[in-house]
Amino acid sequence: MKTELVDVSETRKNLSVEIPSDVVDAEIARVASRYGKTVKLPGFRPGKVPARVVRQRFKGQILHDVAHALIDRAVGEALVEKGVEPVDSPDIRDVKLAEGHSLTFTAEFDVVPPFDPGDLSTIEVRRSTVAVEDEAVRQALERLRERAARFEPVEGGIVEPGHTIIVDLERQALAHGAPTGEPERHERATIELGAKANPPGFDDEVAGLAVGGTRDFTVRYPDDYAVRELAGTSARFRVTVHEIRRRVVPALDDEFAKDLGEFESLEALTARVRDDLEAEAREASDRQLRADVLKKLAERVPFPVPASLIDREVDRRVEDFAHRLMEQRIDPRQTNIDWAAFREGQRAPATDAVAGAIVLDEIARRDEVRVTDAEIDQELARLAERAGRTPAAVRAHFQQEGTLGRLAAGIRREKTVAHVLSRVRIIEA
């Protein structure tokens, strides 16, 4: 087998391969023989189809199988021989295969050349001081009060701003003042006066109604209304009030703290809120510190980041965003998102992320950061607890998917981050 490795760039390689004709013909004979034992053709007993007929009838499939087997094997042997490791599956091109001739092809792929990540102690980053203002604590307590609000019935009163009402509602679309289509009917619908979703003028029309009262009125949606389907249209409403409720927010006192279940006083609740806010601030500070360190590491990559790694990271980010939309019951295909522009917007941060990962992997090799079996078992146990499964079942899943090595690589990368953070110069700001 003849091979030639050409450097297209620092990170892009082109491998030319020629497999001798005798090897090609031997593989064709082997594959054709396998076909001859299994194919069924009219006029021939199973396993007795002549080799000439098999090669003629199944030429395309045979050559496809031959190319697949020989190319995979040849690429693997050539990469070992040349001492290079692709970051992704090679792109196979220019395949030429015919019986009695050599098999030739080229394989293009990206690599990450070795480099020196440099002295980690020369990296200097600032970590913001964790400080929680009294106003932040007050706002957090107010949010707790708002979440604990309850609704009380308004006896013998009328609908006023801020009330929540239970109504039977009928909505009839209008065209040039005349009804069009079937009316929409909702029984015992809950409507909060002042809500942004209420039609324009709706709150004013129902204000003053008592329980049992009914009112008919017409609403016109402005031309610049946020819901485009309704902009510039009109609708007739009939509303019958069944209940009027008033939202009551509890007082911020010891009783409120006790009602939350685990605090003896407002002072204890306030202390817990402050502790939680400080913990969140520390986590945010640590995340920013990590991001700043990774950005400085990314700057130490002395060559262009391989395009295949950037594309893979962009794909991952797009898929992750689409998955988050689906978790919110939003169909990504039905949004107005310009996905091409979104992908392009992810390219710069994806490049930084990949560059940071490249440096981390090089530091792990240089400084011999390794992952133990115990650490893998610990991570599997953590994932199992979160998923409500056994560690053995989670391990079996990773092994079946062939991603246990990826899990170990992730653990090693996190260990490397901790290793880097222990050596950089951190200035408390």
Protein Blocks (a to p, Z undefined) as FASTA:
>chain_A
ZZddddfblmbccddddddfklmmmmmmmmmmmmmmmmccehiaehiacfklmmmmmmmm
mmmmmmmmmmmmmmmmmmmmnopacfbdcddehiacdehiacdddddddddddddebjfk
lpccddddddddfklmmmmmmmmmmmmpccdddehiacdehiacdddddddddeehiaed
jddddehiacdehiaklcghklmmmgoiaehiacdddddddfkbfblmlgopacdddddd
fbdcddddddddfklmmmnopacbfklmmmmmmmmmmmmmmmmmmmmmmmmmmmmmmmmp
cbdcdfklmmmmmmmmmmmmmmmmmmnopafklpcbdfklmmmmmmmmmmmmmmmmmmmm
mmmmmnopacdfklmmmmmmmmmmmnopafklmmmmmmmnopmmmmmmmmmmmmmmmmmm
mmmccddZZ
